[in-house]
Amino acid sequence: MGESHGSSSTPSSFSSLRSYGKAIIEIPKRLHRRAGSVTTTFEEMSRVKARSGSDMHKSLRWYDLVGFGIGGMVGAGVFVTTGRATRLYAGPAVIISYAIAGLCALVSAFCYTEFAVDMPVAGGAFSYLRITFGEFAAFLTGANLVMEYVFSNAAVARSFTAYLGATFGISATEKWRITVSGLPDGFNQLDFIAVAVILIISLIICQSTRESSVMNTVLTALHILFIGFIIVMGFWKGDSKNFTEPANPDKNPSGFFPYGISGVFNGAAMVYLSYIGYDAVSTMAEEVRNPIKDIPVGVSGSVFLVTILYCLMAASMSKLVPYDAIDTEAPFSSAFKGSDGWGWVSNVIGGGASFGILTSLMVSMLGQARYLCVIGRSNIVPSWFARVHPKTSTPVNASAFLGLLTAVISLFTDLNVLLNLVSIGTLFVFYMVANAVIYRRYVSIGTTNPWPTFSFLFSFSFIAILFTFLWQFASPGKTKSVILGTCMGILVGILLAFNMLVPQTRKPEYWSVPLMPWIPCISIFLNVFLLGCQDGQSYIRFGIFSGVVVLFYVFYSVHASFDAEGQCCTQNYKQLERNPEKTTVNGSISKV
């Protein structure tokens, strides 16, 4: 009996150890794995898509996507970030901060659109980077995307409490949040209203994407009316002197740029959270009826419209109240408090913002669930997250898990802690997608040497980082201006050289980023620059989170994914033995 046990367990243990060793050895290969051809790409996507079981219904059109984009962006970010960005960083020049962030989002949206039309699957950036740069880069990015959504949704839910309080003329911090003295600052105010809102929306999005779209359209239409009301009231009731004069000129600087140009870019980095919604739109590509026509309009169109609305709203708020008197948690509704005969406007704005925040939460929570669903399809996280319910055609498991996680975080985490961490995650992901769209255009595995493109991307990013570092830390003066100008000249020079010397190997059939590689390079530079505007504590949190992600990948993901791929290859090999003229892809027979 002992012999039998020894002879069976030892090979099993050895086999397990050997399998794990192969998985670890596989890591460098995964870092360099690419899609060799369009056929390989579609076969890979088809195979992993089957792990969800049921398909998602293709029920969305371009107007649904525009509605999701506007609802996802205008619904929350502008109400959450504008107050802090204006008071702490940009002052009245927050208008320009929104324009810069909008430009950055628009050029990033072009990159997303090319991928989404070419590969209309759920998962957004995770799917694009997995095909382009391999599994590890995709997982690092995908984990940051999920983190970004969870923390931003938690921040938005806490802001909902503040605006709901404004609707009834109540201070939410004092009346509706419970302060726990034993917890550290930033984590000591419990918000049970935020928890309830997240749980209710989680139940709604588990039911049906189409019904969620209808509800989003209705809420977004109502919210746009409130947005128009805010803009009209701000320009009518406001005073132009607030663009240049603070409430307390003895303590705070005056002028349209009270904190200088650097403050404008710091503000742009913070308000970039307001554009997170269009990324959620790209995750729904698998549910779009006509991706070729609907996705470009839905993604880029919603970003363009929202940028205009944001700039008008920021101008309206800056005209209403001096920047140093703005309420950082509910800036728009608080602007009318204390005004003779205009106090009711504060209540109306609070109610309108509450509607918008609900739409934003719904879109963002739809997006975060689809990201986790696609990551689960790759077995990098447990495949339980990838399951699509056969009746609702929605990723119920991912939606429920992330809803609970978001609710827990929103219960006790302060708004400022959440916002900075979200901005870094967003900028990092958009930076990676811009690099990926260039690499995919210029490199074809097996026929193209990838090193010229790799060298260009590395050099461009390095000079952009150097420019950003000098902008932030070099002493003002002529020398700084000369060095910055030199860096910018080098960036343009290597971009021109790459454009002339390295030919494109492929161009998407239906929709492509215009002015390649200029548009993606602008996106790379702007994302790097805005990343340089973040504070040190946010980078520490980002580094800790990324370190945990890498450890999870090494000790779980690479092993689980390796085994899953091995099983798939074994199944295909057995079928090929039975019928050498055909092979199996995702359970369907096709000619080799």
C-alpha positions, -999 to 999 in steps of 0.1 A, spaced: 0 0 0 29 23 9 46 14 -23 15 22 -43 11 55 -25 47 64 -31 47 55 -67 15 75 -74 22 106 -53 58 112 -64 51 115 -101 21 136 -93 41 159 -72 69 160 -97 44 167 -125 29 195 -105 63 210 -98 74 206 -134 41 223 -145 47 252 -122 83 255 -133 72 256 -169 47 283 -160 74 305 -144 98 299 -173 69 310 -196 68 345 -181 94 361 -203 78 345 -234 44 360 -224 60 394 -221 69 392 -258 40 372 -272 21 391 -300 -6 384 -325 11 371 -357 -18 378 -379 -54 389 -380 -65 352 -382 -46 343 -351 -60 373 -333 -96 363 -340 -90 327 -332 -74 337 -298 -103 360 -290 -129 334 -301 -113 307 -279 -112 328 -247 -146 343 -253 -161 308 -251 -151 305 -215 -180 328 -206 -205 302 -217 -234 323 -230 -229 352 -254 -237 388 -246 -266 402 -267 -257 426 -296 -283 452 -287 -265 486 -286 -264 513 -314 -243 545 -317 -269 566 -298 -267 541 -269 -230 545 -268 -232 583 -269 -257 581 -241 -235 558 -221 -204 581 -228 -222 613 -218 -239 596 -188 -207 580 -177 -186 612 -179 -208 642 -172 -227 622 -146 -200 624 -119 -165 635 -125 -172 672 -130 -192 672 -98 -166 653 -78 -133 669 -91 -141 705 -101 -142 719 -66 -108 704 -55 -91 711 -88 -102 748 -87 -95 756 -51 -63 737 -46 -46 738 -80 -59 758 -110 -82 786 -97 -105 800 -124 -81 785 -150 -97 752 -143 -116 759 -176 -83 754 -194 -75 724 -172 -107 708 -186 -98 717 -221 -63 701 -217 -78 669 -201 -104 668 -229 -77 670 -256 -58 642 -239 -90 621 -236 -99 627 -273 -65 616 -287 -67 586 -264 -102 579 -276 -89 577 -312 -65 549 -301 -93 531 -283 -116 534 -313 -91 518 -337 -88 488 -314 -125 485 -306 -135 485 -343 -108 461 -353 -115 438 -323 -151 443 -311 -149 423 -279 -156 432 -242 -126 441 -221 -113 473 -236 -77 480 -229 -71 446 -214 -81 428 -246 -61 452 -268 -29 449 -248 -31 412 -245 -31 408 -283 -4 434 -287 21 432 -258 11 398 -242 -5 386 -211 16 402 -183 13 437 -197 -24 432 -202 -29 419 -167 -10 448 -151 -30 472 -171 -63 454 -166 -58 452 -128 -52 490 -128 -83 495 -148 -104 475 -124 -88 493 -95 -95 526 -113 -132 518 -117 -136 505 -82 -120 536 -65 -136 561 -89 -171 546 -83 -165 546 -45 -155 583 -48 -186 591 -69 -209 573 -45 -196 594 -16 -201 625 -37 -237 614 -42 -243 616 -5 -229 652 -5 -252 663 -34 -282 645 -20 -277 664 12 -275 697 -7 -309 688 -23 -325 690 11 -302 717 25 -284 693 48 -247 690 55 -241 653 46 -207 653 65 -224 663 97 -258 646 94 -254 615 72 -219 603 78 -207 587 110 -173 597 123 -153 569 140 -126 584 162 -105 553 163 -98 552 125 -71 574 108 -80 606 90 -92 599 55 -108 566 66 -129 576 96 -162 588 81 -186 560 74 -211 566 45 -239 541 45 -259 560 18 -230 555 -7 -231 517 1 -268 515 -5 -266 533 -38 -238 510 -51 -257 478 -41 -289 489 -57 -272 498 -90 -253 464 -89 -287 446 -88 -299 467 -118 -269 460 -140 -271 423 -133 -305 421 -150 -299 433 -186 -276 456 -206 -305 468 -228 -327 478 -199 -297 495 -183 -292 515 -215 -329 526 -215 -326 537 -179 -293 554 -186 -308 573 -215 -337 586 -194 -315 596 -165 -290 612 -189 -317 632 -207 -329 646 -174 -294 653 -163 -285 672 -194 -315 695 -186 -299 702 -152 -265 708 -168 -281 734 -191 -298 749 -161 -264 752 -142 -247 768 -172 -275 794 -178 -278 803 -141 -240 806 -137 -236 830 -165 -267 849 -156 -262 852 -118 -224 851 -117 -200 880 -117 -171 883 -141 -148 897 -114 -146 863 -98 -125 852 -128 -96 873 -114 -104 883 -78 -103 858 -48 -126 862 -18 -96 868 4 -69 886 -16 -47 890 15 -42 852 19 -47 839 -17 -31 850 -50 -52 869 -76 -56 866 -113 -70 840 -137 -39 818 -132 -34 822 -94 -12 791 -92 5 796 -126 7 773 -156 19 744 -134 -14 747 -114 -34 744 -146 -17 711 -155 -20 698 -119 -57 706 -122 -59 688 -155 -44 657 -139 -71 657 -112 -101 665 -135 -90 637 -159 -112 614 -137 -141 632 -153 -133 615 -187 -132 580 -174 -166 572 -188 -156 568 -225 -133 540 -216 -164 521 -202 -181 526 -236 -152 507 -253 -157 477 -230 -192 472 -245 -179 467 -280 -190 430 -279 -226 441 -274 -227 466 -303 -247 458 -334 -225 475 -360 -191 482 -345 -176 497 -377 -201 526 -377 -213 528 -341 -181 527 -321 -163 557 -336 -193 579 -332 -201 566 -297 -165 569 -283 -150 600 -299 -184 618 -302 -192 615 -266 -157 628 -255 -160 658 -278 -195 668 -266 -186 663 -229 -154 684 -232 -176 714 -244 -200 708 -215 -172 706 -190 -156 739 -201 -190 757 -199 -197 742 -165 -163 752 -151 -167 787 -165 -202 789 -149 -189 779 -115 -159 802 -117 -181 831 -124 -205 822 -96 -180 822 -67 -144 831 -61 -121 801 -64 -109 803 -28 -145 801 -15 -156 770 -34 -169 740 -15 -146 711 -25 -172 684 -21 -203 700 -37 -191 731 -55 -220 738 -78 -249 734 -53 -230 754 -26 -224 783 -49 -260 796 -44 -261 791 -7 -267 823 12 -277 842 -20 -308 863 -14 -337 847 -31 -315 821 -49 -311 794 -22 -336 772 -40 -312 769 -69 -288 751 -47 -314 724 -39 -322 720 -76 -286 716 -86 -281 691 -58 -310 670 -72 -297 673 -108 -262 663 -98 -276 633 -79 -293 621 -111 -261 625 -130 -241 606 -104 -265 577 -107 -260 575 -145 -222 577 -141 -222 549 -115 -243 527 -137 -221 531 -168 -188 527 -148 -201 496 -130 -212 481 -163 -176 487 -176 -158 474 -146 -177 441 -147 -169 436 -183 -132 442 -177 -131 416 -149 -152 392 -170 -127 393 -199 -97 389 -175 -115 359 -161 -118 344 -196 -80 343 -198 -78 324 -165 -55 350 -151 -81 354 -123 -105 326 -114 -127 318 -144 -157 321 -121 -156 358 -129 -160 351 -166 -194 335 -164 -222 352 -184 -257 343 -170 -277 325 -197 -310 344 -189 -297 379 -184 -267 377 -208 -247 398 -183 -215 390 -163 -234 385 -130 -205 371 -110 -181 399 -119 -208 425 -113 -218 412 -79 -182 409 -67 -171 443 -78 -203 459 -65 -196 445 -30 -159 456 -31 -168 491 -42 -195 493 -15 -169 484 12 -144 510 0 -170 537 -3 -181 531 33 -150 546 49 -125 560 23 -122 598 19 -127 614 -14 -93 629 -17 -75 596 -11 -96 580 -39 -93 607 -65 -55 609 -67 -51 571 -70 -77 570 -97 -60 596 -118 -27 577 -119 -44 545 -129 -64 562 -157 -33 580 -172 -12 548 -170 -38 528 -189 -43 554 -216 -5 557 -220 -2 519 -226 -30 519 -252 -13 547 -271 19 527 -272 0 496 -283 -17 512 -313 17 524 -326 33 490 -321 4 471 -338 6 494 -369 44 491 -373 52 455 -362 42 422 -378 56 392 -360 77 370 -382 81 396 -409 91 428 -392 120 436 -368 103 450 -337 134 467 -323 131 500 -343 96 505 -330 105 494 -295 135 518 -295 113 547 -307 86 541 -281 112 538 -253 131 570 -265 100 590 -269 87 581 -234 121 587 -219 124 622 -233 87 629 -223 96 618 -187 127 640 -188 107 670 -200 81 664 -173 107 661 -146 124 693 -156 90 711 -158 82 701 -122 116 705 -105 139 728 -124 143 764 -112 124 789 -133 144 810 -157 159 812 -192 180 780 -187 149 760 -179 131 774 -210 160 765 -232 163 730 -219 125 724 -222 126 737 -257 155 714 -266 136 684 -252 106 693 -273 128 696 -304 142 662 -297 108 647 -294 97 662 -327 130 651 -343 128 614 -333 91 614 -343 99 627 -378 128 602 -381 106 573 -371 78 584 -395 102 586 -424 124 555 -417 100 529 -404 71 518 -427 37 507 -414 31 470 -418 -7 471 -415 -36 495 -416 -70 487 -402 -96 480 -429 -125 500 -414 -113 527 -391 -78 540 -382 -63 567 -360 -56 597 -383 -21 612 -387 -3 581 -375 20 582 -355 14 619 -345 -19 614 -327 -8 585 -305 25 602 -297 6 633 -285 -14 610 -263 18 594 -249 33 628 -242 2 643 -225 -4 612 -204 33 612 -192 31 649 -185 -1 646 -165 13 616 -146 42 639 -136 16 663 -120 5 637 -94 17 638 -58 42 615 -42 17 597 -18 -4 587 -48 26 571 -65 34 552 -33 -2 538 -32 1 530 -70 34 513 -65 21 491 -37 -9 481 -57 11 473 -88 35 452 -66 6 432 -53 -6 427 -89 28 414 -100 30 390 -70 -5 377 -78 5 371 -114 37 352 -105 22 330 -79 -13 324 -94 -20 338 -128 8 326 -149 4 290 -135 -34 289 -140 -32 305 -175 -4 282 -186 -24 251 -176 -55 264 -193 -36 270 -226 -20 236 -223 -54 219 -220 -67 237 -250 -36 228 -271 -40 191 -260 -77 191 -270 -69 206 -304 -40 182 -310 -63 152 -303 -89 165 -327 -62 171 -353 -51 135 -350 -87 123 -357 -91 146 -386 -59 161 -399 -76 183 -425 -95 203 -399 -88 219 -366 -110 231 -337 -112 267 -327 -137 274 -299 -156 242 -304 -163 249 -341 -146 230 -371 -128 251 -396 -103 244 -425 -66 246 -416 
